[in-house]
Amino acid sequence: MKYLLNGILVCISLCHANGQKWVEKTYTYESKPNITYGTAINFAGGIDTLKLDLFLPKCDDPTHDSKRPLMLWFHGGSFLAGNKEDASIQYLCKEFAKRGYVTASVQYRLGFVADDNLWQCNYPNYSCFFASDQAEWMRAYYRAVQDGKGALRYLINRSDTYRIDPQNVFISGESAGALLSLGIGLLDTENERPDQTRALSPAPKPNAGTLNCSYNVSKPLQNDMIERPDLGSIDGDIEPTNITFTIKGIGNIYGAIPFDLLKNIPSNKIKPAIYSFHQPCDIIVPIDSNYIYWGLNWCFTNGYNCHAIQNYNFKLYGSRTISDWNEKKGYGYDIHNEFTNVIFPYQFLFGTGSCLDQVNNPCHAYDNRNLREGNLAHFFASKITTNPYCDPNFVSATDDENLPKINVFPNPVSDILNIEANVELYAYRLNTMYGNTASQQFDLKTTKIQINITNLKPGVYILDIQYKNRKRWFSKIVVP
């Protein structure tokens, strides 16, 4: 009984990392900032150079052919502001790289043609929120989706270089970044393309008072009219690829969709799982269906004596509506919702979630980022099928004087595999390249082991040995 118990404990120790892979933060990482993934025409007719920051988990493996899931993160900012250096997005990229993902923070095109009127109010950058017309909101969203798809294809085309598993892709974002992420994962047929993205009549030059808006800086806005050409296909033209890939999950952090994107999934496509976090008191992006800035507009008109931005209607369908559509219409997506309980009280001065309360305690934000990040990691981990995976605790077979001397012979082997060491060996496990256990023993306390492998199928196996202080040593074994 004692030996059985010890064996179980050692097994738990050996299997723990595998059982918690993609959740526990066991990796260090390296970063590759400012990688140019493409160029695209911005709303003013100029050229934007688009970049991403890449984060790679540092690890090794006996065969050097392990793959990692890919996760792209997109910043918020209403498609008008923000950048890939966003502190929250950079943090999340690093935290998921520590879990074994290849992650990227992606910049995308920002801005729209602002109104030729100057809207004034005692609120920062108020006039910057006003588009020339409703079509400009949709066009800004569409350009961002095209860029996000291009960034994804750029990395898929370099999947061998970055050791990415193209069949395990995850797209996540906050606010506008969540709208964009849902668009990348769900806008997948040309018949879903919005009419506003086709060629439109030119828009009047924006009012001079908006030229200091961040998205207008350095833009060619000198002509009296701004051309609005056809924006092209839903995929854009950055980095075409012939490599098939699968988006396994979408992280929707207080995001929405501009119309029902759930219903037209091609029959040969896997429906991505969706994690949604949203607060009902969010006054920027509605949790249900309403116009962008729906609650902020109420605050503008009931406290700041301003005009509501929603006169140029850009209607959004938030996280709860997405879930309701999925359930009531039988779309069949795996959606995990995490919604809080505080509602917008339609009060300017008083109460939780009121206009002034949201200055310091915004509902368009996390209630507890660590909690939501961890829950997202657990939800996505259940969807990942990447094998073999890269072990951060790998120690290669080497003659380094600080490592144990472990001799494994013969290799290749067809009958008996011998292991001899200058340290006491506690346990071994022989795994297939896909993580399945072919042979194992525990509570050995010996310097010599023999493994009968006559019943094993030909192939490559990974020998995982545990020695002094429960350290681990790995080697590749070939069975001809």
N, C-alpha and C positions, 0 to 999 in steps of 0.2 A: 504493500500500500504506500509505503514511504517513497519507493522508487517511482511509482505511478504519479504520486503527487508532485515530486520533483520534476518529472518529465513534463507534466502539464504546465508547471510554472515556467520551465525553460521554453516550452513551445509558445506560451503566451508572450514571453520576451522576444523570441525570434519572429513571431508573426505580427507583433504589435504594429511595427512600422508599415507592413504591407496592408494591414486592416485599416489603418488611419491615413493611408496615402491620399494625397490631394486635400487633406484637411489640416494635418499637423504641419507647423512651420519648421521643417527640418533642414531646409537648404539655405546656403548662402547664395548670392546672385552677383552677376556682373551686369553693368548697364552699357548700352550703346546709344547715346543720345543723338538727336538731330539727324536721323536717317531720312533722306529725301525719298519719298515713295512715288512722287508724281507731280505734275503741274496741271492746272485747270484754269479756265476762264472765269473770273469773278463777275459779280453782278454788274460792275461798271464797265466791263469789257477788257479789263487788264488781266494779267497772268499772275496767279498765286502759286508759289512753290510750297508744296505740302510735305510736312515732315512728321516723323513719329519718334518716340523714345522707346527703345526695346530693353527688356529685362529678361535675363537668361539664368535659370537655376544652375548653380555650379555643382557638378557631380560627374562621376565616371562609372563605367561598367565594363565587365570583362570583354564584351564583344564590340563595344563602341557603336552599337546600332540601336540603342534605346530611343524612344520617341517621347515627346511631352505634349500634353494638350495645350492649345493656344487660347489665350483670352485677350481680347481687345477691350480697352476702356476708353470711353468718350466723355469729355467734360461738358458741363452745362453752360448756360449763358444766353438762352432764348434765341440761339442762332445769330446773335448780334455781338457777343462778347465771349471772353474766356480763351484759354489756350491749353496746350498739352502740358504746360508746367503747373496746372491747377494742383494745389497741394493735396486735396482729397484724392484725386485721380492718381497722382504719383504715389501716394501712400498705398492705395489699393493695388496698383501694379506691383509694388515691391512685396506686399504681403502675400499676394497670390504667386509671385515668383518663388517665395520662400516655401510655398506648398508644392512646388514642382511644375507649375505652368510656365510656358513662355508667355510673357505679357507685353503689351504695348499701349502707351498713351498716345492717342492719335489726334493731330490737328486736322481740321477740315475748314472749308470755305465758310466765311461769316458774312453777314450783312444782307441788306436789301436796298432797293431804291426808296429813300425816305420821302416823306410828303413835301410838296412845294410850299405848303403853309408852315408857319412857325407856331408850334403849340407851346404855350408857356404856362408854367405852374411852379409852385414852390416845392419842387421835388427834383432830386438829382437826375440829370440826363433825360428829363421827361420827354422832350421833343424827339429823342432818338428812338422811342418806341413806336412812332407813327410811320407806317409804311405808305407808299404811294397809293396802294389799293390792296385788297385781300389777296390777290394773286401773288404778291411779293412774299407773303408769309409762306405760302405753299412752295414757291420757287426756292426760297432759302432752305426749307426743310429738304427739298428734293436734291439740291446740290450737295448738301451734307451727306445724304444717304449714298449718293454716287461716290463721294470721296471715301466714305467708310468702306464701301464694297471694294474700291480700288486698293485701299490699304490692306484689306484682308487678302486680296489676290496677290499683292506684292509679297506678303509673307508666305502664302501658300506656294508661290513660285520658288521660294527659297527654303522650302521645308527641309530639304536635306542639309543645307548649311546650318540652319538653326535647330535641327532635329525636332521638327514639329510633326505631330500626327494630324494629317489633314482631315481625318474622320472624327476628330474630337475638338471642335471649335466652339468657343463660347464668346458671346458679344454682350457687353454690359456698359451702362452709362447712367449718369445722373441728370435729371431734368431734360434739357434739350438733347443731351447725350443718350438718354433713355429712349426718347422719341426716335432718334437716329438708330439706336440699336434694334429697336422693334422694326424699324423700316428695313434694315439690312436683313433681318431674319425672316420677315414676312412679306415684303414688297418684292414678289418674285415672278410675276407675270406681267407682260406688257399691257394687257387689258386693264390692269390696275393703275396704269399711269394717269395722274391727274391732268385734266385739260389745261390747267393753268401753266403747265410746264412746256407747252408748245409755244410756237412763236406768237407773241402778242404785240399790239401796237406800242410804240415807244411811250415811256413815262416821262413826265416833266422833270427837269433838273431839280434836285432837292433844294430846299430853302438853304440859303447860305448859313443860317444859324445852326444847321445840323452838320456842317462840315467838320466840326470838332468831335463828333461821335466817333468812337474808336474804330468802327467798321468803315468809316469814310476816309480815314487818314490815309494819305498817299494814293487815293483812288483817282482815276481820270474822270472827273465829273465837270468838265468845262463846257460841254455842249449843252444847248438849250433842251435837248431831248435825249433820253437814255434809251438806247436800243435794247429790246428784249427778245433775243433770238430763241429758236427752239433749243431746249436743253439736252436733247438726245435721249437715249434709252435709259431704262431704270438702272442699268448696271454701270453707266458711264463708260469711258474709254481708257481708264488707267489700268495698266498691267493685265491685259487679257491672259487667261490661263486655260490650259487643257487638262489640268489636274482636277479630279473630282474631290470635293470636300463636303463635310457635313457639319452644319451648325447644330450642335446638340442642345445648347441652352442660351437663353437671353436673360440678362439681369436688368430688370426694369425698376430703376430707383426713382420714384415719383415722376414717371413718364406717362405717355399717352400715345394714341394713334389718331391721325386726322380723318380716317374713315375706316370701315371694317376691312382690315387686312387679314383676318383669320380665315375667311371663307374660301379663298381661291388658291389653296396650296396644291401644287401639282401632285398627281397621284404617285409619282415615283420619288417624292421627297419625304424625308422623315420630318415630322412636325417637331420643332424645337420645344423643349420644356421651358416654362417661363416662371421666373421668380419675381414677384412684385412686392415692393414696399412702398406704402403711400399713407399719408395722413389726411383725414377728411377735412381738416382745417387749412389745407394747402390753398393759398389764395393766388398762386401763380398758375399751376397746372391742376385742373380739377380732378378729383378722384373719380367722379362720375362723368357726365357729359355736360360741357359748358364751353364758353369761349376762353381763350388764353387770357390770363390776367383777370379772370372773372371776379375774384374777391378783391384784388388790388384796385380794380375799377370802382368797386363799391367804396373802398377807402378813399380813392381819389375824389369821388363825387360827394361823399358824406363827411369828409373831414378836411381835405386839402383844397376844396373848392376848385377842383380841376375838371377837365373833360375826360370822359371815359375813353380808353384806348379801343374798346371793342366796337367802335363805329366802323372799323375795318375788320369784319368778323373772320376769325380763324378758329373754327370750332374744333375742340379736341374731345376724345373719348378716353377717359382715364382708366386707371388700373381696375377699379371695381366694375366699370362697364365692360372692359375686356373680359373679365372673369364671368360676368353675368351672360354675355353673349356666348361664351364658350359652353356654359352649362345649359342655357335655354335653347340654343340652336344646335346643340350636340356636335360641336366641332371636334371634340376629342383631344384637346391639348392637355398636357400635364402642367397645371398651373398651381403654384404654391403662393398663397397670398399672406402678407403680414400687414394688416391695417390697424392703426391706432383708433382711439375712440373720440378724441376731441374734435368737435365740429366748429366751423366758423360761426361765431355768434351774431354776426351783423351788428357789431358794436365797434365804435371807433376808439373810445377811451378806456373802457372797463372790460374785465373778464379775460379768462384764458383764451387765447386765439384771436383776441380783438386786434384791430389794426396796429395800435401802439404796442401791444404786447408782442406782436410779431417782429417789431424792430429788433428786439434783443433775443426773442425766442421764436424764430421763424418756423412755420409748419412746412415750408418748402425746404425741408432739411431732414436729417436723421434725428430720431429720438435717442438712439443709442447706436452709434456706428459700429462699435466692436461686436455688439449683439447681432446686428443685421449682416455684417460681413461674415461672421461665423456661420450663421444660418444659411447664407448664400453658398458658402463653401461646402457645407454638408449636403445641400440640395444638389449642387453640381457634381459632387463626388460620386453620387449614386448613378450618374449618367455616363461617367467616363469609362471607356473600354480600352484605353491605351495599354498595350502590353508589347514587349516587356517595358517596364518603367525603370527609370534611372535611380539607383540607390545612393543617397547622399553619404552613406556610411561605408561605401566601397573601399576596400584596401586591396590593391593589386598584388599579384604574386611578384615579389622582388627580393633582392639580396640586401636591401637596406639593413644596416646593422641594428637599427632601432626596432625592426619588425621581427616576428618569430621566423624561425627556419622551418618551413613546412614543405615537405617533398611529396608530390603526388605522382604516381607512376603505375602502370604505363599510361600514356595519353597520346594518341587515341587508345581506348581500351575496349575489349570485347568480352571479358569474363570477370576478373577480379581487379578492382581498383584499390591500390595500396596508398595509405597515408601515413607518413612518419614525420614526427615533429620534435623539436627541442624544448617544447613547452607542453604542459598538460592540456589536453583537448577535452572540452566538456560536452559538445554536441555537434552534429553535422546535419545538414539538410541538402539533398540533391534535387534541384528544381528544373523543370522544363523551361524553355525560353519564354513561356507564357505564364510562369508563376505557379504552375501546378507541381505538387510534391511527388517525386518519384521514389525517394527513399529517405529515411531519417532515423536518427537515434539520439537519445538524450542521456544525461547523467553518466557519461562515459568515464571521465577521469583517467585518461590513458594517453600515451604518446604514439600509439600505433592503432590504426583502424583498417579493416578490410571490408569492402563493399562489393557484394555480388550484383553485377549489373547484367547478367545473362538474359533477364526477362525484359530489359528495356528496349524500346524501339530506337532505331538509328536516329541520330540527331545531335544537337548541341545542348548541353546541360550546364547549369551553374551550381558549383559546389560552394556551399555556405558553411563555414566552420566557425564555431565559437570557442575561444580560448581564454586565457587569463583575464580576469576582471570583466568577463563577458564581452570582450572585444571580438570583432568579426573579421574574417579573412575569406576572400573569394577567389575562385579560379574557374576558368572555362574547361569543360570536359567534353571530349568528342567521342561518341559511340558510332563506329562505322557500320 
